[in-house]
Amino acid sequence: MANEINLQTLKDWFTFIVAVVATVAGVIFWVQSINDPKFEKIEKDIQVLRSDIKQIRDNNNEILRIVGRLEGKLEN
């Protein structure tokens, strides 16, 4: 009878541990899935900023070329 109680207790503890691990894993995956849309929005914003910065650099290069030409014409 004592062996049966120990076996039943072991089964109960095993079931409890499996339930706790499954709950913790579920919470972790839930938290990660909730933050996914936020990360996607941030990544899109970063891409927009990168393209804006590239356009600004291109414009600055063009402005510097024009200023260089004007300086050259003024010196002559």
C-alpha positions in Angstrom: 0.0 0.0 0.0 2.9 2.4 0.8 4.4 1.7 -2.6 1.1 2.5 -4.3 0.9 5.8 -2.4 4.4 6.7 -3.4 3.6 5.9 -7.0 0.4 8.0 -6.9 2.3 10.8 -5.3 5.0 10.6 -7.9 2.4 10.8 -10.7 0.7 13.8 -9.0 4.0 15.6 -8.7 4.9 14.8 -12.3 1.6 16.1 -13.5 2.0 19.2 -11.5 5.5 19.9 -12.9 4.3 19.3 -16.4 1.4 21.7 -15.9 3.7 24.4 -14.5 6.2 24.1 -17.3 3.4 24.2 -19.9 1.9 27.3 -18.2 5.2 29.1 -18.1 5.9 28.2 -21.8 2.4 29.4 -22.8 2.9 32.7 -21.0 6.3 33.3 -22.6 4.9 32.6 -26.1 1.9 34.8 -25.4 4.0 37.7 -24.3 6.2 37.3 -27.4 3.2 37.2 -29.8 1.7 40.3 -28.2 4.9 42.4 -28.9 5.3 41.2 -32.5 3.0 44.0 -34.0 4.9 46.6 -32.0 8.2 45.4 -33.3 6.9 45.3 -36.9 5.7 48.9 -36.6 9.1 50.0 -35.2 10.9 48.2 -38.1 8.7 49.9 -40.7 9.4 53.3 -39.0 13.1 52.6 -39.1 12.9 51.7 -42.8 11.1 55.0 -43.5 13.7 56.9 -41.6 16.5 55.2 -43.5 15.0 56.1 -46.8 14.5 59.7 -45.7 18.1 60.0 -44.5 19.3 58.6 -47.9 17.2 61.1 -49.7 18.6 63.9 -47.5 22.2 62.8 -48.2 21.5 62.7 -52.0 20.0 66.2 -51.8 23.0 67.5 -49.7 25.4 66.1 -52.3 23.6 67.9 -55.1 23.5 71.1 -53.1 27.3 70.9 -52.5 27.9 70.4 -56.2 25.8 73.4 -57.1 27.5 75.6 -54.5 30.9 74.4 -55.8 29.9 75.4 -59.4 28.7 78.8 -58.2 32.0 79.4 -56.3 33.9 78.5 -59.4 32.0 80.9 -61.5 32.4 83.7 -58.9 36.1 83.3 -58.8 36.4 83.8 -62.6 
